[in-house]
Amino acid sequence: MRVKKVGFVAALTALAGGCAAVPPPATRAAPAPAPTSVTPPTPAPIATPVVPIDRSFHFDSDEFIQGGLVRGEAPDTTQRLTFDGKPIEVAPDGRFLIAFDRDHGDTAALVATLADGSTVSDTLPIAKREWRIERLNRLRKVSQPSAEFQRRRPGELEQIHAARAEHTDATGWRQKFIWPVRGRISGLFGSQRFYRGEPGAYHSGTDIAVPTGTPIVAPADGVVTMISRAPFTLEGKLLFIDHGMGLNSVFIHLSGIDVEPGQHVKQGQKIAESGATGRATGPHLHWGLMWNGARIDPLLVAGPMGSR
């Protein structure tokens, strides 16, 4: 019997095929851990910056003088403002206006009531002025008023008082005033005569000598509150302009009027012509300024005639 020889390699191959290695069992992957909920840290609160409250009054000028006018700014959160014990207006931006009568005393008092109920006070020193005084060693001539004057005057005064009491939303009080006309100043505010020691009425405005028909312009923005083309017994033809915040102008002895009641006028706009109507010794403009009943000096408000 013949034995078939098998090569070494073939034998190994056969052996490998008959004795193949058994693969190890598959390893089962471990389950992924469940995600852990992480709460982010609470951010630290952001501090709101505290804006300090300005509890001071601020003024555009530190010159407080008889017959003068000053604009200012009230303390923050001011709810109410009084001047010498009387309430005055404050604009939404805190701005206000005060003025000092020709005969105002040595001091003036401002008191602001704030939103928290507290108050802020300021006492203003008022500088006195030397007025042009003429002393005459004679009695004042007093003429008996005519029946016509006595009949008309009460109604005229009623119209004047109503015009001065009217307040509008005009903002001319914020402006630097200009002269309504330029010419020779023939009458100073505050001048007064004494007759053997008895005082006469002081001059309540500024007189500017100009020819009849000279154009008159608005010294600041405002609203016309009254006109009269029919001459009043003393003032002649006249008109009033309210500049807001209790400040108003009056122009008297006019020869013509170019505006109507309720009309808004701009600074520099022509409003009238000068004249000599009413009780006047010659053609001129009388310009008067009043703030809440206090008569003030146009020369201080508009500045010297040569400047704007």
C-alpha positions as CSV (number, residue, x, y, z in Angstrom):
1,M,0.0,0.0,0.0
2,R,1.4,3.2,-1.1
3,V,1.3,6.2,1.3
4,K,0.7,9.6,-0.3
5,K,3.1,12.1,1.0
6,V,1.7,15.5,1.9
7,G,3.9,18.6,1.8
8,F,4.7,20.4,5.0
9,V,2.9,23.6,4.0
10,A,-0.2,21.8,2.9
11,A,-0.3,19.9,6.1
12,L,-0.1,23.1,8.0
13,T,-2.9,24.6,5.9
14,A,-5.1,21.6,6.6
15,L,-4.3,21.7,10.2
16,A,-5.2,25.4,10.4
17,G,-8.5,24.8,8.6
18,G,-9.4,22.0,10.9
19,C,-8.4,23.7,14.1
20,A,-9.5,27.4,13.5
21,A,-9.4,29.5,16.6
22,V,-12.8,30.4,18.1
23,P,-13.2,34.2,18.4
24,P,-13.8,35.6,21.8
25,P,-17.3,36.6,22.7
26,A,-18.2,40.2,21.8
27,T,-17.8,42.6,24.6
28,R,-21.0,44.6,25.3
29,A,-20.3,48.4,25.5
30,A,-21.1,50.0,28.8
31,P,-24.1,52.4,28.5
32,A,-23.2,56.1,28.2
33,P,-23.8,57.9,31.5
34,A,-26.9,60.1,31.5
35,P,-26.1,63.8,31.1
36,T,-25.9,65.6,34.4
37,S,-28.0,68.8,34.6
38,V,-25.7,71.6,35.5
39,T,-27.4,74.8,36.9
40,P,-25.4,77.8,35.8
41,P,-24.3,80.1,38.6
42,T,-26.6,83.1,39.3
43,P,-25.0,86.2,38.0
44,A,-24.2,88.8,40.5
45,P,-26.7,91.7,40.3
46,I,-25.5,94.7,38.4
47,A,-25.6,97.7,40.6
48,T,-27.6,100.6,39.2
49,P,-25.5,103.7,39.3
50,V,-27.0,106.2,41.7
51,V,-27.4,109.6,40.1
52,P,-26.9,112.3,42.8
53,I,-29.7,114.8,43.1
54,D,-28.6,118.4,42.6
55,R,-30.2,120.2,45.5
56,S,-28.9,123.7,44.6
57,F,-30.3,126.7,42.7
58,H,-28.3,127.8,39.7
59,F,-28.5,131.3,38.2
60,D,-27.4,132.7,34.8
61,S,-26.2,135.8,36.7
62,D,-25.2,136.6,40.2
63,E,-26.3,140.2,39.9
64,F,-29.5,140.5,41.9
65,I,-30.5,144.2,41.7
66,Q,-33.6,146.4,42.1
67,G,-35.4,146.6,38.7
68,G,-33.5,143.6,37.4
69,L,-34.4,140.1,36.0
70,V,-32.6,136.8,36.5
71,R,-33.1,133.4,35.0
72,G,-32.3,130.3,36.9
73,E,-32.6,126.5,37.3
74,A,-34.4,124.9,40.3
75,P,-33.0,121.9,42.2
76,D,-33.7,118.5,40.8
77,T,-37.2,117.0,41.2
78,T,-38.6,120.4,42.3
79,Q,-42.4,120.2,42.5
80,R,-43.2,123.7,43.8
81,L,-41.3,126.9,43.9
82,T,-42.0,130.1,45.8
83,F,-40.5,133.6,45.5
84,D,-41.0,135.8,48.6
85,G,-43.7,133.4,49.7
86,K,-45.7,133.4,46.4
87,P,-45.7,130.4,44.0
88,I,-44.0,130.9,40.6
89,E,-43.9,128.8,37.5
90,V,-41.2,126.3,36.7
91,A,-40.6,125.0,33.2
92,P,-40.4,121.2,32.6
93,D,-36.7,121.5,32.3
94,G,-36.4,123.1,35.7
95,R,-35.8,126.7,34.3
96,F,-37.5,129.6,36.0
97,L,-37.5,133.4,36.0
98,I,-37.5,136.0,38.8
99,A,-37.4,139.8,38.9
100,F,-37.1,142.5,41.5
101,D,-39.3,145.5,41.7
102,R,-37.9,149.0,41.7
103,D,-38.4,149.2,45.5
104,H,-37.6,145.6,46.4
105,G,-36.2,145.1,49.9
106,D,-32.7,144.0,50.9
107,T,-33.3,140.2,50.3
108,A,-35.5,137.8,48.3
109,A,-36.4,134.3,49.4
110,L,-36.6,131.2,47.1
111,V,-38.0,127.9,48.5
112,A,-38.2,124.7,46.4
113,T,-40.3,121.7,47.5
114,L,-38.8,118.5,46.1
115,A,-40.5,115.2,45.2
116,D,-39.5,113.6,48.5
117,G,-41.2,116.4,50.5
118,S,-37.9,118.1,51.5
119,T,-37.3,121.8,50.8
120,V,-34.3,123.8,49.6
121,S,-34.1,127.5,50.4
122,D,-31.9,130.3,49.1
123,T,-31.8,133.9,50.3
124,L,-30.7,136.4,47.6
125,P,-29.1,139.7,48.5
126,I,-30.7,142.5,46.5
127,A,-28.5,145.5,45.5
128,K,-30.0,148.9,45.9
129,R,-29.9,151.5,43.1
130,E,-29.6,155.2,43.0
131,W,-32.6,156.6,41.2
132,R,-32.8,159.9,39.3
133,I,-34.7,162.0,41.8
134,E,-35.8,165.6,41.2
135,R,-36.8,167.6,44.3
136,L,-39.0,170.6,43.7
137,N,-39.7,173.3,46.2
138,R,-43.3,173.7,45.1
139,L,-46.5,171.9,45.4
140,R,-47.6,169.5,42.7
141,K,-50.2,170.8,40.3
142,V,-53.2,168.7,40.5
143,S,-55.8,169.2,37.8
144,Q,-59.3,168.2,38.3
145,P,-60.0,165.2,36.0
146,S,-62.7,165.8,33.4
147,A,-66.0,164.0,33.5
148,E,-64.9,162.2,30.3
149,F,-61.7,160.9,31.9
150,Q,-63.6,159.7,35.0
151,R,-66.1,157.9,32.8
152,R,-63.5,156.2,30.6
153,R,-60.6,155.5,33.0
154,P,-62.1,152.6,35.1
155,G,-62.7,150.6,31.9
156,E,-59.3,151.3,30.5
157,L,-57.6,150.2,33.8
158,E,-59.7,147.0,33.8
159,Q,-58.4,146.1,30.3
160,I,-54.8,146.9,31.3
161,H,-55.0,144.7,34.4
162,A,-56.6,141.8,32.4
163,A,-53.8,142.0,29.8
164,R,-51.1,141.9,32.5
165,A,-52.8,139.0,34.2
166,E,-53.0,136.8,31.0
167,H,-50.4,134.1,30.9
168,T,-49.6,132.2,27.7
169,D,-47.2,129.4,26.6
170,A,-44.8,131.9,25.1
171,T,-41.1,131.2,25.5
172,G,-39.6,134.6,24.8
173,W,-38.6,134.9,28.5
174,R,-35.7,132.5,27.7
175,Q,-34.3,134.9,25.1
176,K,-31.8,137.8,25.4
177,F,-34.1,140.8,24.8
178,I,-33.4,143.4,22.1
179,W,-34.5,147.1,22.0
180,P,-37.9,147.5,20.2
181,V,-36.5,150.7,18.6
182,R,-33.2,152.6,18.8
183,G,-32.9,156.3,19.6
184,R,-32.3,158.8,22.3
185,I,-33.4,157.7,25.7
186,S,-35.5,160.6,27.0
187,G,-37.0,159.0,30.1
188,L,-35.3,156.6,32.6
189,F,-37.0,153.8,34.5
190,G,-37.4,154.6,38.2
191,S,-37.0,158.4,37.9
192,Q,-39.2,160.4,40.3
193,R,-40.1,163.8,41.4
194,F,-40.7,165.0,44.9
195,Y,-42.9,168.1,45.5
196,R,-41.9,169.6,48.9
197,G,-41.1,166.2,50.1
198,E,-44.2,164.6,48.7
199,P,-43.4,161.8,46.2
200,G,-44.9,161.7,42.8
201,A,-45.3,158.4,40.9
202,Y,-42.0,157.1,39.5
203,H,-41.5,156.4,35.8
204,S,-42.4,152.8,35.2
205,G,-40.7,152.3,31.8
206,T,-38.1,153.6,29.4
207,D,-38.9,156.4,26.9
208,I,-37.1,156.5,23.5
209,A,-37.5,159.7,21.5
210,V,-38.1,158.8,17.8
211,P,-40.1,160.4,15.1
212,T,-43.8,159.5,14.6
213,G,-44.1,156.4,12.4
214,T,-40.8,154.8,13.4
215,P,-41.1,151.0,13.2
216,I,-41.4,149.2,16.6
217,V,-40.3,145.5,16.8
218,A,-40.9,142.8,19.3
219,P,-38.1,142.7,21.9
220,A,-38.6,138.9,22.3
221,D,-41.0,136.1,21.1
222,G,-44.4,136.3,22.6
223,V,-48.2,136.4,22.2
224,V,-50.2,139.6,21.8
225,T,-52.7,139.8,24.7
226,M,-54.2,143.2,24.0
227,I,-54.3,146.1,21.6
228,S,-56.2,149.3,21.4
229,R,-56.3,151.3,18.2
230,A,-58.7,153.7,20.0
231,P,-56.4,155.9,22.1
232,F,-56.7,155.5,25.9
233,T,-56.8,158.7,27.9
234,L,-53.2,158.5,29.1
235,E,-51.5,155.7,27.1
236,G,-52.9,156.5,23.7
237,K,-52.8,153.6,21.3
238,L,-51.2,150.7,23.0
239,L,-50.4,147.0,22.9
240,F,-49.3,144.2,25.3
241,I,-47.1,141.2,24.5
242,D,-46.8,138.2,26.9
243,H,-43.4,136.6,26.9
244,G,-44.3,133.7,29.2
245,M,-43.5,132.9,32.8
246,G,-45.4,136.1,34.0
247,L,-43.2,138.5,31.9
248,N,-44.9,141.0,29.6
249,S,-44.2,144.2,27.6
250,V,-46.4,147.2,27.0
251,F,-45.9,149.8,24.3
252,I,-47.8,153.0,24.5
253,H,-48.3,156.4,22.6
254,L,-48.3,154.5,19.3
255,S,-49.5,155.9,16.0
256,G,-50.2,152.5,14.4
257,I,-50.5,148.8,15.4
258,D,-49.7,146.0,13.0
259,V,-50.7,142.9,15.1
260,E,-53.9,141.4,16.5
261,P,-54.8,139.8,19.9
262,G,-53.8,136.2,20.1
263,Q,-51.1,136.6,17.4
264,H,-47.7,134.9,18.0
265,V,-44.8,137.3,17.2
266,K,-41.1,136.6,16.8
267,Q,-38.2,138.7,18.2
268,G,-37.5,141.5,15.7
269,Q,-40.9,141.3,14.0
270,K,-42.5,144.7,13.3
271,I,-45.5,145.2,15.6
272,A,-46.3,148.9,15.5
273,E,-45.2,152.5,14.8
274,S,-44.2,155.1,17.3
275,G,-46.3,158.2,17.9
276,A,-47.5,160.8,20.4
277,T,-51.0,159.6,21.2
278,G,-52.5,159.9,24.7
279,R,-50.8,162.1,27.2
280,A,-47.4,162.8,25.6
281,T,-45.3,165.9,25.1
282,G,-43.8,164.6,21.9
283,P,-43.3,161.6,19.7
284,H,-41.6,158.7,21.5
285,L,-42.0,155.1,22.5
286,H,-42.7,154.2,26.1
287,W,-41.6,150.6,26.7
288,G,-42.6,149.0,30.0
289,L,-41.8,145.6,31.4
290,M,-43.5,143.8,34.2
291,W,-43.1,140.4,35.9
292,N,-45.9,139.1,38.1
293,G,-46.7,142.6,39.2
294,A,-43.1,143.8,39.6
295,R,-42.0,146.7,37.4
296,I,-38.6,146.1,36.0
297,D,-36.0,148.2,34.1
298,P,-35.9,147.6,30.3
299,L,-32.3,149.0,30.3
300,L,-31.2,146.2,32.5
301,V,-33.1,143.6,30.5
302,A,-32.0,144.7,27.0
303,G,-28.6,146.1,27.9
304,P,-27.0,149.3,26.7
305,M,-28.5,150.7,23.5
306,G,-25.3,150.2,21.6
307,S,-25.1,146.4,22.2
308,R,-27.2,143.5,21.1
